[in-house]
Amino acid sequence: MIELEGVPELIDPVMVAAFEGWNDAGDAASTAVAHLEREWKGEVFAALDAEDYYDFQVNRPTVYMDGGVRKITWPTTRLSVVRVGGEKPRDLVLVRGIEPSMRWRSFCNELLGFAHELGVELVVILGALLGDTPHTRPVPVSGVTSDPDLARRMDLEETKYEGPTGIVGVLQEACTHAGVPAVSLWAAVPHYVSQPPNPKATLALLNRLEDLLDLRIPQGELPEDARAWQVGVDQLAAEDSEVAEYVQTLEEARDTAELPEASGEAIAREFERYLRRRDVGPPGGKPRPPAAGGMTKDEDEDNPED
């Protein structure tokens, strides 16, 4: 059962969702939504009933002490709302949880009922998968949708994937059948360094979300964490000649594949992001003066999954 008490009237709401589990390589997607909650101080106001969707032998509850009293946290999916300030404020409905163990159709229908009641205009689902991509290059992030019109308007790939899917793919199709515009953003995580966290992939997802929704997301410590992560993986790769050789092979394949594009669109996206960060201050704050700095590079690749 979802509780909606105390939720204010929302402004141009967009739902942004991520789920731990099969669709969350390196915890990149769930960490991205957690970052939005933390930076914009989102407060959880609703949760799905854990009894309906989770096998507690698979996702076990945890016990903690609260003022000398033992309490239990149940694995579930929780929802919060954050307001993004600026000239055109809008609200993000953040959905963060664990891929359900059962009743996926009911799970999606409950989330969609919630979205309808809040007037959500777009659903963006974040995911991450393992791929043959080198850790030394920008993280590929693909935006896909099942809606041909939405694909054209938002410069997305129309999904052609066939095969096993997770809750990200199921929720996107449920949105499509319900007439709710939905997009999935997928980050590719190097399969040879798949253990979480992966701040570089998290940052790439947030950058792509910025472009999609035309807003500025505070990055906090993520850029520094991403640099530290890459340095650490560089050191590990350097200690193993076979891994180093494999990474070089991936680099050559990636660079060769990207040569024909000389991606003008990617350069334009990065320049727009640079201007947004230069001219716009913190959400709801005053514009800040121009600052020196380079641009990061985050290019899309072909549709990896859903």
VOZAVEX-765858 format. One line per 8 residues: number of its first residue (from 1); their letters; for each residue x, y, z of C-alpha. Coordinates in Angstrom, 1 decimal. Example, Ala and Ser with C-alpha at 12.3 -4.5 7.8 and 13.67 -1.06 7.14 Angstrom:
BEGIN
1) as) 12.3/-4.5/7.8; 13.7/-1.1/7.1
END
This chain:
BEGIN
1) mielegvp) 0.0/0.0/0.0; 1.4/3.4/-0.9; 0.8/6.4/1.4; 0.3/9.7/-0.3; -0.5/11.9/2.7; 1.4/15.1/2.9; 2.5/15.3/-0.7; 2.3/18.9/-2.0
9) elidpvmv) 1.0/19.8/-5.5; 3.9/19.1/-7.8; 5.3/21.3/-10.6; 6.0/19.5/-13.9; 6.9/16.2/-12.1; 9.2/13.7/-13.6; 9.7/10.3/-12.0; 13.3/9.0/-11.8
17) aafegwnd) 13.7/5.4/-10.7; 16.5/2.9/-10.1; 16.5/-0.6/-8.6; 19.3/-2.6/-7.0; 20.0/-6.0/-8.5; 20.3/-7.4/-12.0; 19.9/-4.0/-13.7; 22.4/-2.2/-11.5
25) agdaasta) 26.0/-3.2/-12.4; 28.4/-1.5/-10.0; 25.4/-0.1/-8.1; 25.8/2.8/-10.5; 22.0/3.5/-11.1; 20.8/3.1/-7.5; 23.7/5.3/-6.3; 22.7/8.0/-8.9
33) vahlerew) 19.2/8.2/-7.4; 20.6/8.2/-3.9; 22.9/11.1/-4.9; 19.8/13.1/-6.1; 18.1/12.4/-2.7; 21.2/13.5/-0.8; 22.0/16.6/-2.8; 18.5/17.9/-2.9
41) kgevfaal) 17.6/16.7/0.6; 14.7/14.5/-0.4; 12.6/13.0/2.3; 10.9/9.6/2.0; 7.2/10.0/2.1; 5.9/6.7/0.8; 6.9/3.0/0.5; 5.5/-0.1/-1.1
49) daedyydf) 4.5/-2.9/1.2; 7.5/-5.2/1.4; 5.3/-8.3/2.1; 3.8/-8.0/-1.4; 6.9/-8.1/-3.5; 10.0/-9.4/-1.7; 11.3/-12.8/-0.7; 13.0/-12.1/2.7
57) qvnrptvy) 15.2/-15.2/2.3; 16.7/-13.5/-0.8; 16.7/-9.9/0.4; 16.9/-10.2/4.2; 15.8/-7.4/6.6; 18.4/-5.7/8.8; 18.3/-5.0/12.5; 19.6/-1.8/14.0
65) mdggvrki) 19.5/0.1/17.3; 17.6/3.3/17.7; 18.0/4.9/21.1; 18.5/1.6/22.7; 15.5/0.1/20.9; 16.0/-2.7/18.3; 14.2/-2.0/15.0; 14.0/-3.7/11.6
73) twpttrls) 14.4/-2.2/8.2; 12.6/-4.2/5.6; 13.8/-4.4/1.9; 11.4/-2.4/-0.2; 11.0/0.4/-2.7; 10.7/3.9/-1.3; 9.6/7.2/-2.8; 10.6/10.8/-2.2
81) vvrvggek) 10.1/14.2/-3.8; 12.7/16.9/-4.4; 12.2/20.3/-5.9; 14.8/21.6/-8.4; 15.0/25.4/-8.1; 15.9/28.0/-10.7; 14.1/30.0/-13.2; 11.8/27.1/-14.1
89) prdlvlvr) 11.4/25.0/-10.9; 10.2/21.5/-11.2; 9.8/18.4/-9.0; 11.4/15.0/-9.3; 9.7/12.0/-7.8; 12.5/9.7/-6.9; 11.9/5.9/-6.7; 14.7/3.8/-5.2
97) giepsmrw) 14.5/0.2/-4.1; 15.4/-3.4/-4.9; 14.2/-5.4/-7.9; 11.1/-7.2/-6.6; 11.2/-11.0/-6.1; 7.6/-11.5/-7.2; 4.4/-9.9/-8.6; 6.2/-7.7/-11.1
105) rsfcnell) 3.1/-6.7/-12.9; 1.4/-5.6/-9.7; 4.5/-3.8/-8.6; 4.6/-1.8/-11.9; 0.8/-1.1/-11.8; 1.2/0.2/-8.2; 4.0/2.6/-9.2; 2.0/3.8/-12.3
113) gfahelgv) -1.1/4.4/-10.2; 1.1/6.5/-7.9; 2.6/8.4/-10.9; -0.9/9.1/-12.3; -2.1/10.5/-9.0; 0.9/12.8/-8.8; 0.6/14.0/-12.4; 3.9/12.6/-13.5
121) elvvilga) 4.6/13.6/-17.1; 7.7/11.4/-17.8; 9.3/8.4/-16.3; 13.1/8.0/-16.5; 14.5/4.7/-15.4; 18.2/4.3/-14.7; 20.1/1.1/-15.3; 23.7/-0.2/-15.6
129) llgdtpht) 25.0/-3.3/-17.3; 28.3/-5.1/-17.8; 29.9/-4.4/-21.1; 33.1/-4.7/-23.1; 34.2/-1.1/-22.4; 37.5/0.1/-21.1; 37.6/1.9/-17.8; 39.9/4.5/-19.3
137) rpvpvsgv) 37.4/5.9/-21.7; 34.1/7.9/-21.1; 31.3/5.7/-19.8; 28.9/4.9/-22.7; 25.3/5.9/-21.7; 22.5/5.0/-24.0; 19.0/6.4/-23.9; 16.2/4.1/-25.2
145) tsdpdlar) 12.5/4.2/-25.4; 9.6/2.1/-26.8; 7.9/5.2/-28.1; 8.9/6.1/-31.7; 7.6/9.7/-31.3; 9.5/10.2/-28.0; 12.6/8.7/-29.6; 12.5/11.4/-32.4
153) rmdleetk) 11.7/14.3/-30.0; 14.4/13.5/-27.4; 17.1/12.0/-29.7; 16.8/8.5/-28.2; 17.2/5.0/-29.6; 14.0/3.1/-30.2; 14.6/-0.2/-28.4; 14.9/-3.4/-30.5
161) yegptgiv) 16.2/-5.6/-27.7; 14.9/-9.2/-27.5; 15.9/-11.5/-24.6; 15.8/-11.7/-20.8; 15.0/-8.5/-19.1; 14.7/-7.1/-15.6; 12.4/-4.7/-13.7; 13.7/-1.8/-15.8
169) gvlqeact) 12.5/-3.3/-19.0; 9.2/-4.5/-17.5; 8.5/-1.1/-16.0; 9.3/0.7/-19.2; 6.9/-1.5/-21.2; 4.2/-1.1/-18.5; 4.6/2.7/-18.9; 4.2/2.4/-22.7
177) hagvpavs) 1.0/0.3/-22.4; -0.4/2.8/-19.9; 0.4/5.7/-22.2; 3.0/7.2/-19.9; 6.1/8.5/-21.7; 9.1/6.5/-20.5; 12.9/6.5/-21.1; 15.6/4.2/-19.9
185) lwaavphy) 19.2/5.4/-19.5; 21.8/2.6/-19.5; 25.5/3.0/-18.4; 28.0/0.4/-19.5; 30.3/-0.8/-16.7; 33.6/-2.6/-17.5; 32.9/-6.3/-16.8; 36.5/-6.8/-15.5
193) vsqppnpk) 35.9/-4.3/-12.7; 32.2/-4.9/-11.9; 32.2/-4.6/-8.1; 30.6/-1.5/-6.6; 30.9/1.3/-6.2; 31.5/2.8/-9.7; 31.3/6.6/-9.3; 32.4/7.1/-12.9
201) atlallnr) 29.3/5.3/-14.2; 27.1/7.1/-11.7; 28.4/10.4/-12.8; 27.9/9.5/-16.5; 24.2/8.6/-15.8; 23.6/11.9/-13.9; 25.2/13.9/-16.8; 22.9/12.2/-19.3
209) ledlldlr) 19.9/12.8/-17.0; 20.9/16.5/-17.0; 20.9/16.6/-20.7; 17.6/14.8/-21.0; 15.7/17.0/-18.5; 17.6/20.2/-19.2; 18.5/20.9/-15.6; 21.7/21.2/-13.4
217) ipqgelpe) 22.5/18.4/-11.0; 24.9/19.2/-8.1; 27.8/16.8/-8.5; 29.2/17.0/-5.0; 32.2/14.7/-4.6; 31.4/12.5/-7.5; 34.0/13.9/-9.9; 36.8/13.4/-7.4
225) darawqvg) 35.5/10.0/-6.5; 35.4/9.1/-10.2; 39.0/10.2/-10.7; 40.2/8.3/-7.6; 38.3/5.2/-8.9; 40.0/5.3/-12.3; 43.4/5.8/-10.7; 42.8/2.8/-8.5
233) vdqlaaed) 41.8/0.6/-11.5; 44.8/1.9/-13.5; 47.0/0.6/-10.7; 45.3/-2.8/-10.5; 45.5/-3.2/-14.3; 49.2/-2.2/-14.3; 50.0/-5.0/-11.9; 48.6/-7.7/-14.3
241) sevaeyvq) 50.1/-7.8/-17.8; 47.2/-9.8/-19.2; 44.6/-7.3/-17.8; 46.7/-4.4/-19.2; 46.8/-6.0/-22.6; 43.1/-6.7/-22.6; 42.3/-3.1/-21.6; 44.5/-1.8/-24.5
249) tleeardt) 42.5/-4.1/-26.9; 39.3/-2.6/-25.6; 40.6/0.9/-26.0; 41.6/0.3/-29.6; 38.2/-1.2/-30.4; 36.4/1.7/-28.8; 38.5/4.4/-30.4; 38.2/2.8/-33.9
257) aelpeasg) 34.4/2.5/-33.5; 34.1/6.2/-32.6; 36.3/7.6/-35.3; 33.6/8.0/-38.0; 31.3/10.0/-35.7; 33.7/12.7/-34.6; 30.6/13.3/-32.6; 29.5/16.9/-33.2
265) eaiarefe) 26.3/16.2/-31.2; 28.4/14.9/-28.2; 30.6/18.0/-28.4; 27.5/20.2/-28.5; 26.0/18.4/-25.4; 29.2/18.9/-23.5; 29.4/22.6/-24.4; 25.8/23.1/-23.3
273) rylrrrdv) 26.6/21.4/-20.0; 29.6/23.6/-19.5; 27.6/26.7/-20.1; 24.9/25.5/-17.7; 27.4/24.9/-15.0; 29.3/28.2/-15.6; 26.2/30.5/-15.7; 23.8/28.8/-13.3
281) gppggkpr) 24.5/28.8/-9.6; 23.2/26.2/-7.1; 19.5/25.3/-7.5; 17.4/28.2/-6.3; 20.5/30.4/-5.8; 22.0/33.3/-7.6; 23.9/33.0/-10.9; 27.6/32.5/-10.3
289) ppaaggmt) 30.4/34.3/-12.2; 32.2/32.5/-15.1; 34.9/30.1/-13.9; 37.7/28.5/-15.7; 37.6/24.8/-16.3; 37.5/22.1/-18.9; 34.7/19.9/-20.0; 34.2/16.3/-19.4
297) kdedednp) 33.3/14.0/-22.3; 30.4/11.5/-22.1; 29.3/10.0/-25.4; 26.4/7.6/-26.2; 26.8/4.2/-27.8; 24.4/1.8/-29.4; 21.5/0.5/-27.5; 22.9/-2.2/-25.0
305) ed) 19.7/-3.7/-23.7; 16.1/-2.5/-23.2
END
